Amino acid sequence: MLSGGSKGRRPGTPRPGTRFRTARLRTPRLRAGVPLPLLLPALLGLAFLVLPLVALLVRAPWRSLPGQLTSVAVWQALRLSLITATAATAVALVLGVPLAWLLARARFPGRRLLRALVTLPLVLPPVVGGVALLLALGRNGIVGRWLDSAFGVTLPFTTAGVVVAEAFVAMPFLVISVEGTLRAADPRYEEAATTLGASRFTAFRRVTLPMVAPGVAAGAVLAWARALGEFGATITFAGNFPGRTQTMPLSVYLALQSDPAAAIALSLVLLAVSIAVLAGLRDRWMAAS
């Protein structure tokens, strides 16, 4: 005989009003205290990364900043940096997207070695990259000697040399981003396009490229930001000539010795560009995490 409070209720069914209490008991607690041995190094690491940026903002000459940014030398360096970084990104797009497709889609011996060589400029010291460019594309370099004798083209210590140096260090960022996007994309769409009569290049241009466009855009932004901040390979391969090869990082380095206020002003511009890049890639990083 069932009591009035449990009439019509099946055995094992929770009583009315106890559902939420039972759910709370069965839900695991996600919040836990952070161990002190982990919290202290984490806070020190955060301070180590943030404190220099805060010091840059605190010591910035805000009153004289407009005058610093409108000076002729700063404007020349800024203009040259924007032009060369954009040109280097264009070179990276033309050469890097097909290279990323080759690494992601093609199967051939030595693919892992090729991927290692492509990513090598990421860990190679930029000065070493500049020396390698001189040995390859300098007047007495392996390829540069032929370019000079056959076409009269000399790349070192020119604006074109700045573009080459920046593209050398920036293109791996684009290749890695596009390759990862290509690996995540379903290759069956390409195969379906080829079965309908499209060539491999047409399938890539009309099907694959629109699918991986966000990854290409993210890689291009990363490559542009890396090219804008390049220093070591540029000064080694292209030199430091105002108006011709003196980009913003080189101008910061020189101004720090004679005009620290101008160096801080240029550093603030580069910091603003970096923050803008992070803000632009925020949605992509959030989706990846």
C-alpha positions in Angstrom: 0.0 0.0 0.0 1.6 3.3 -1.1 1.4 6.4 1.0 -0.3 9.5 -0.2 3.0 11.3 -0.8 4.4 8.5 -3.0 1.2 7.5 -4.7 1.7 6.9 -8.4 5.5 7.2 -8.1 7.7 4.4 -9.5 10.3 2.8 -7.2 13.6 4.6 -7.5 12.1 7.9 -8.7 13.3 10.8 -6.6 10.7 12.6 -4.5 9.3 15.9 -5.8 11.5 18.8 -4.8 14.7 16.7 -4.5 15.7 16.7 -8.1 17.9 19.7 -8.0 19.4 18.7 -4.7 20.4 15.3 -6.1 21.9 17.0 -9.2 24.0 19.2 -7.0 25.3 16.2 -5.1 26.2 14.3 -8.3 27.9 17.3 -10.1 31.7 17.2 -9.5 33.2 20.3 -8.0 35.2 22.1 -10.7 36.7 24.7 -8.5 39.8 23.8 -6.6 42.5 25.8 -4.8 45.7 26.6 -6.7 48.7 25.0 -5.0 51.0 27.7 -3.6 54.2 26.1 -5.3 52.4 26.7 -8.7 50.8 30.0 -7.9 54.0 31.9 -7.0 56.0 30.9 -10.1 52.9 31.7 -12.3 52.6 35.2 -10.8 56.3 35.8 -11.2 56.1 34.6 -14.8 53.2 36.9 -15.5 55.1 39.9 -13.9 58.2 39.0 -15.9 56.2 39.3 -19.2 54.0 42.2 -18.3 56.3 44.5 -16.4 58.5 45.6 -19.3 55.4 46.5 -21.3 54.0 48.5 -18.4 57.4 50.3 -18.0 57.2 51.2 -21.7 53.8 52.7 -21.2 54.8 54.5 -18.0 58.0 56.0 -19.3 56.5 57.0 -22.7 56.8 60.8 -23.5 53.1 61.2 -24.1 53.3 65.0 -24.4 56.0 65.0 -27.1 54.7 61.8 -28.7 52.8 63.5 -31.6 56.0 65.5 -32.5 58.1 62.4 -32.3 55.8 60.4 -34.6 55.6 63.2 -37.2 59.4 63.7 -37.5 60.9 63.0 -40.9 63.1 60.1 -39.7 60.3 58.3 -37.9 57.9 58.8 -40.9 60.5 57.4 -43.3 61.1 54.4 -41.1 57.4 53.8 -40.6 56.6 54.1 -44.3 59.4 51.9 -45.4 58.4 49.3 -42.8 54.8 49.2 -43.9 55.8 48.9 -47.6 58.4 46.2 -47.1 56.3 44.2 -44.6 53.4 44.2 -47.1 55.6 43.2 -50.0 57.2 40.4 -47.9 53.7 39.1 -47.0 52.7 39.1 -50.7 55.9 37.1 -51.5 55.0 34.7 -48.6 51.5 34.3 -49.9 52.6 33.5 -53.5 55.2 31.0 -52.4 54.0 29.8 -49.0 50.4 28.7 -49.8 51.5 26.3 -52.6 54.2 25.0 -50.2 51.7 24.5 -47.4 49.4 22.6 -49.9 52.4 20.4 -50.9 53.2 19.6 -47.2 49.5 18.9 -46.4 48.3 17.0 -49.4 51.2 15.4 -51.3 52.8 12.2 -50.3 56.5 11.9 -51.2 59.7 10.7 -49.6 61.5 13.2 -47.4 58.3 15.2 -46.6 59.2 15.3 -42.9 62.7 16.6 -43.8 61.1 19.3 -46.0 58.8 20.3 -43.2 61.7 20.6 -40.9 63.6 22.8 -43.4 60.6 25.0 -43.9 60.2 25.6 -40.1 63.9 26.1 -39.5 63.8 29.9 -39.8 61.5 29.9 -36.8 64.3 28.8 -34.5 67.3 30.0 -36.5 68.9 33.2 -35.1 67.9 36.0 -37.5 71.6 37.1 -37.8 72.5 33.6 -39.0 69.6 33.9 -41.5 71.1 37.2 -42.8 74.5 35.6 -43.2 72.9 32.6 -45.0 71.1 35.1 -47.3 74.4 36.9 -48.1 76.0 33.6 -49.0 73.1 32.6 -51.2 72.0 35.9 -52.8 75.0 38.2 -52.3 77.1 39.4 -55.2 79.5 36.5 -54.6 76.7 34.1 -53.4 75.6 30.9 -55.0 72.6 32.4 -56.8 73.5 36.1 -56.4 76.5 35.9 -58.6 74.4 34.6 -61.4 71.7 37.2 -60.8 74.3 39.9 -61.0 76.0 38.7 -64.1 72.9 37.7 -66.1 70.4 40.3 -65.1 72.4 43.0 -63.2 70.2 42.4 -60.1 71.9 43.0 -56.7 69.8 42.4 -53.6 72.0 43.1 -50.6 71.8 46.6 -49.1 68.7 47.5 -51.2 65.0 47.8 -50.4 64.4 44.6 -52.3 66.9 43.0 -49.9 64.8 44.1 -47.0 61.8 42.4 -48.5 63.8 39.2 -49.1 65.1 39.2 -45.5 61.6 39.8 -44.1 60.0 37.2 -46.3 62.6 34.6 -45.3 61.8 34.9 -41.6 58.1 35.5 -42.0 57.0 32.9 -44.5 57.2 29.9 -42.1 54.5 31.4 -40.0 52.1 31.5 -43.0 53.1 28.0 -44.1 52.4 26.5 -40.7 49.1 28.2 -40.4 47.9 27.3 -43.8 49.1 23.7 -43.6 47.2 23.2 -40.3 44.1 24.5 -41.9 44.5 22.3 -44.9 44.9 19.2 -42.7 41.7 20.1 -40.9 39.8 20.6 -44.2 38.1 17.6 -45.7 40.0 16.5 -48.9 36.9 14.8 -50.2 35.6 18.1 -51.6 38.7 18.3 -53.8 38.2 14.7 -54.9 34.6 15.3 -55.7 35.5 18.4 -57.8 38.1 16.3 -59.8 35.6 13.6 -60.4 33.3 16.2 -62.0 36.0 17.1 -64.5 37.9 19.9 -62.7 41.7 19.9 -62.8 43.7 19.7 -59.6 44.5 23.4 -59.8 40.9 24.4 -60.5 39.8 22.3 -57.5 42.4 24.0 -55.4 41.4 27.5 -56.6 37.6 27.1 -56.6 37.1 24.6 -53.7 40.1 24.3 -51.4 41.2 27.9 -51.2 37.8 29.3 -50.2 37.6 26.7 -47.4 41.0 27.6 -46.0 40.7 31.3 -46.5 40.5 32.0 -42.7 43.7 30.1 -42.1 45.4 32.0 -45.0 44.3 35.3 -43.6 45.5 34.4 -40.1 48.9 33.3 -41.5 49.2 36.4 -43.6 48.6 38.6 -40.5 51.2 36.7 -38.5 53.7 36.9 -41.4 53.1 40.6 -41.8 53.6 41.3 -38.1 56.7 39.2 -38.0 58.1 41.0 -41.1 57.3 44.4 -39.5 59.4 43.5 -36.5 62.3 41.9 -38.2 65.7 43.2 -37.2 68.6 40.7 -37.3 68.4 39.3 -40.9 67.5 42.8 -42.2 70.5 44.6 -40.8 72.8 41.7 -41.8 71.6 41.3 -45.4 70.3 44.8 -46.3 72.2 47.1 -44.0 71.0 50.2 -42.3 70.5 53.1 -44.8 67.9 55.8 -43.9 65.1 56.0 -46.4 66.3 52.8 -48.2 66.8 49.9 -45.7 66.2 51.5 -42.3 63.0 49.9 -41.0 61.3 50.7 -37.7 63.2 48.1 -35.6 66.5 49.4 -36.9 65.4 53.0 -36.2 64.5 52.0 -32.7 67.9 50.5 -32.1 69.8 53.6 -33.4 67.5 56.1 -31.7 68.0 54.4 -28.3 71.6 55.5 -28.4 71.0 59.1 -29.2 67.3 59.9 -28.8 65.5 57.6 -26.3 62.2 59.5 -26.6 62.1 58.7 -30.3 63.0 55.1 -29.6 60.1 54.8 -27.1 57.7 56.4 -29.6 58.6 53.9 -32.3 58.4 51.1 -29.8 54.9 52.2 -28.9 53.9 52.0 -32.5 55.2 48.5 -32.8 53.5 47.6 -29.6 50.2 48.9 -30.9 50.6 46.9 -34.1 51.2 43.7 -32.0 48.1 44.3 -29.9 46.1 44.8 -33.1 47.3 41.5 -34.5 46.4 39.7 -31.3 43.0 41.3 -31.3 42.5 40.3 -34.9 43.4 36.7 -34.3 41.5 36.4 -31.0 38.5 34.6 -32.5 40.7 32.1 -34.3 42.7 31.3 -31.2 39.5 30.9 -29.1 38.1 28.5 -31.7 41.3 26.5 -31.6 41.3 26.2 -27.8 
